[in-house]
Amino acid sequence: MLNIGSNINEVRVDGSLAALRRDLDAFVDFGLTAAEISIHGLDAVLAGRLQQGRTQEIVAILADYPLVYSTHAPNPLNLMDEEEPEMHENVLRASLAFSSAIGARCMVYHPGRFLPEEQFAVRPPRRLAPGEEKALLEREAAILARAADEFPEVTIAMENARPYLYHSPYCYAEKPAELAVQIGRIARDNVRMTLDFGHLHLAARFYGFDALAEVRNIAHLIAHCHVHDNFGHSVYFNEKIQTHQLPFGRGDSHLPVGRGEIPFAQLFAPFIDSYDGLLICELRSRYFAETGLAKKNLLACLGLQ
């Protein structure tokens, strides 16, 4: 059975357990069977430390629902951070501990960024020497290998990244093939890949690679999916207002399936028959009311409705 769910958006919930219940109630009404919990939306990790009491409150709430759970580590987590590396490693471990506590099947992790998005406004694109890039990749790999050994019950699902005009390549994971190499470097059974369809579509257009060929090559690594739509046109980092981007078909829109131009049926074909992970419709909050429609359209793409 394929479990289809959606994301508990961190901005929409904003630390409110009442809002968490509201979203979970709606997910059940939408007919979903899974939910992705944004750790950074529930104040479960503060200053790199797991909040045990808060976590137990969340565990009790989640137990009231017939859903399968995944988690999403805090977006700014960056194991290539050079200013506070210990803090980022602490956040990783606290996030894994939270994921284990709620019984999550996997935790989505944004791979290391040579230049984090938070610095785009104050730093130009960063071009690394081969030795410098290799050292950062090896550092991230070593940390993730240790964390995977410490939490064998949680799959760390590394997500392919979206590109940005001007600042790309800021992250090796913009190209799934390079992300696959890093997963091979880590060499742990519980470190695999989140395939983000929206990011893949943007990156394929941006870099000019064949998205279907890429999926075929990394199919064996896919443990989790973020399923959302867009029109394939990348933007600058400071283009944030959706109502400005949508008329032009620009940006990482996180639209419901079927509202953009991604050929989902074609891209699912190489792996869906043997896939046992979750399908998370990772929508922007402005499309919350369309979550049920996103599920319906996804099932149609898979030939199941």
VEXNUKOL-5655 format. One record per residue (C-alpha): x, y, z; residue in one letter. Coordinates in steps of 0.2 Angstrom, whole numbers, padded with zeros to 4 digits, always signed. Each point is the difference from the previous one (the first is absolute). Layout:
XYZA/...
% end
This chain:
+0000+0000+0000M/+0006+0017-0005L/-0001+0013+0015N/-0004+0017-0007I/+0002+0015+0012G/+0004+0018+0001S/+0011+0012+0010N/-0003+0008+0016I/+0006+0017-0006N/+0011+0008+0014E/-0006+0018-0004V/-0018-0005+0001R/+0002-0010+0016V/+0013+0013+0008D/+0002-0010+0016G/-0018-0002+0004S/-0005-0018+0005L/-0019+0005-0003A/+0005+0004-0018A/+0009-0016-0001L/-0017-0009+0005R/-0010+0011-0012R/+0012-0005-0015D/-0001-0019+0005L/-0019+0001+0002D/+0000+0007-0018A/+0012-0013-0007F/-0012-0014+0006V/-0015+0009-0008D/+0010+0001-0016F/+0003-0019+0000G/+0018+0001+0003L/+0010-0014+0008T/+0016+0009+0004A/+0007+0016+0007A/+0017+0008-0001E/+0004+0009+0017I/+0011+0016-0002S/+0011-0001+0016I/+0004+0018-0001H/-0019+0004+0000G/-0003-0007+0017L/+0014+0007+0011D/+0006-0018+0003A/+0018+0005-0001V/+0007+0015+0008L/+0018+0006-0001A/+0005-0017-0006G/-0009-0010+0014R/-0015-0011-0001L/-0014+0006+0011Q/-0006-0016+0009Q/-0016+0007+0007G/-0005+0008-0016R/+0004-0016-0010T/-0011-0010+0012Q/-0014+0012-0003E/+0002-0002-0019I/+0001-0019+0002V/-0016-0001+0009A/-0009+0011-0013I/+0007-0010-0015L/-0006-0016+0008A/-0018+0005-0001D/+0001-0001-0019Y/+0000-0014-0012P/+0015+0007-0010L/+0017-0006-0005V/+0013+0014+0004Y/+0016+0007-0007S/+0010+0015+0006T/+0009+0015-0008H/+0015+0006+0008A/+0002+0019+0002P/+0003+0008-0017N/+0016+0010+0006P/+0008-0016+0006L/+0017+0000-0010N/+0013-0013+0004L/+0012+0011-0010M/-0002+0015+0011D/+0017+0008+0004E/-0006+0012+0014E/-0009-0012+0012E/+0004-0017-0005P/-0003-0008+0017E/-0018+0008+0001M/-0005-0007-0017H/+0006-0017+0005E/-0010+0001+0016N/-0016+0006-0009V/+0002-0016-0012L/+0001-0012+0015R/-0014+0009+0010A/-0011-0001-0016S/+0004-0019-0002L/-0004-0003+0018A/-0017+0009-0003F/-0003-0010-0015S/+0004-0016+0009S/-0012+0005+0015A/-0015+0003-0011I/+0003-0016-0010G/+0004+0008-0017A/+0005-0011-0014R/+0012+0013-0006C/+0007+0017+0002M/+0002+0012-0015V/+0017+0009+0001Y/+0006+0014-0012H/+0017-0004-0005P/+0015+0011+0003G/+0001+0017-0008R/+0017+0007-0005F/-0009+0017+0001L/-0016+0000+0011P/-0015+0009-0007E/+0000+0011+0016E/+0016+0008-0006Q/-0005+0003-0018F/-0004+0018+0003A/+0017+0004+0007V/+0011-0011-0009R/+0003-0003-0019P/+0000-0017-0007P/+0014-0011+0007R/+0012-0010-0011R/+0009-0013+0009L/+0017-0008-0004A/-0001-0019-0003P/+0009-0003+0017G/-0011+0011+0010E/-0016-0007-0008E/+0006-0018+0004K/+0004+0004+0018A/-0018+0007+0003L/-0008-0015-0008L/+0011-0012+0010E/-0004+0010+0016R/-0019-0001-0003E/+0002-0019-0005A/+0009-0004+0016A/-0013+0009+0011I/-0015-0009-0009L/+0009-0017+0002A/+0002+0002+0018R/-0018+0007+0002A/-0007-0015-0010A/+0009-0012+0011D/-0007+0008+0015E/-0018+0000-0006F/-0001-0016-0011P/-0019+0001+0002E/-0002+0016-0010V/+0004+0002-0018T/+0009+0016-0004I/-0008+0005-0017A/+0011+0013-0008M/-0010+0011-0012E/+0005+0006-0017N/+0002+0019+0000A/-0008+0014-0011R/+0011+0011-0010P/+0000+0019+0001Y/+0005+0013-0013L/+0016+0008+0003Y/+0005-0010+0016H/+0000-0018-0007S/+0009-0011+0002P/-0001+0004+0019Y/-0004-0019+0004C/+0007-0016-0008Y/-0018-0008+0002A/-0007+0011-0013E/+0005-0014-0012K/-0007-0017+0007P/+0014-0009-0008A/+0013+0009+0011E/-0012-0003+0015L/+0001-0018-0004A/+0019+0000+0000V/-0001+0008+0018Q/-0012-0013+0006I/+0012-0013-0007G/+0014+0008+0010R/-0010-0001+0016I/-0003-0018-0003A/-0014-0003+0012R/-0016-0010-0003D/-0010+0013+0009N/+0007+0015-0010V/-0010+0001-0016R/-0009+0013-0010M/-0015+0011+0000T/-0006+0003-0018L/-0007+0017-0001D/-0009+0001-0017F/-0002+0019+0000G/+0019+0002+0003H/+0004-0013-0013L/-0010+0009-0013H/+0008+0017+0003L/+0017-0007+0000A/-0002-0010-0016A/-0005+0016-0009R/+0013+0010+0009F/+0015-0012-0004Y/-0007-0008-0016G/+0000-0018+0006F/-0013-0014-0003D/-0011-0001+0015A/-0007-0018-0005L/+0018-0006-0002A/+0005+0007+0016E/-0014-0009+0009V/+0004-0016-0008R/+0018+0001+0006N/-0005+0004+0018I/-0016-0010+0002A/+0009-0013+0012H/+0004+0014+0012L/-0018+0008+0001I/-0007-0002+0018A/-0012+0014+0000H/-0009+0012-0012C/-0005+0018+0001H/-0014+0002-0014V/-0004+0018-0005H/-0002+0009-0017D/+0008+0015-0009N/+0004+0006-0017F/+0019-0002+0000G/+0006+0018+0000H/+0013+0004+0014S/+0000+0017+0009V/+0012+0011+0009Y/+0001-0004+0019F/-0009+0016+0005N/-0016-0004-0011E/-0011-0006+0014K/-0017+0007-0004I/-0011-0014-0008Q/-0012+0012-0008T/+0014+0008-0009H/+0007-0016-0006Q/-0015-0010-0005L/-0006+0011-0015P/+0017-0003-0008F/+0002-0019+0005G/+0015+0003+0010R/+0007-0007+0016G/-0001-0015+0011D/-0019+0002+0001S/-0004-0015+0011H/-0017-0002-0010L/-0012-0014+0001P/+0004-0014-0012V/-0008+0004-0017G/+0001+0019+0002R/+0017+0001-0008G/+0010-0009-0014E/+0009-0014+0008I/-0002-0017-0008P/-0003-0010+0016F/-0006-0016-0008A/+0016-0001-0011Q/+0011+0004+0015L/-0008-0012+0012F/+0001-0015-0013A/+0018-0005+0004P/-0003-0003+0019F/-0018+0000+0005I/-0003-0018-0001D/+0012-0005+0013S/-0001+0016+0010Y/-0005-0001+0019D/+0003+0017+0006G/-0012+0015+0002L/-0007+0011-0013L/-0001+0018+0008I/-0009+0013-0009C/+0011+0014+0006E/-0011+0015-0003L/+0001+0018+0004R/-0013+0006+0013S/-0010+0010-0013R/-0005-0017-0007Y/-0005-0009+0016F/-0018-0001-0005A/+0006-0009-0016E/+0009-0014+0009T/-0014-0012-0004G/+0001+0005-0018L/+0019-0003+0000A/-0003-0017+0006K/-0013-0004-0013K/+0011+0006-0014N/+0015-0009+0006L/-0010-0017+0001L/-0006+0004-0018A/+0018+0002-0006C/+0004-0017+0008L/-0015-0008-0009G/-0008-0003+0017L/-0016+0010-0003Q/
% end
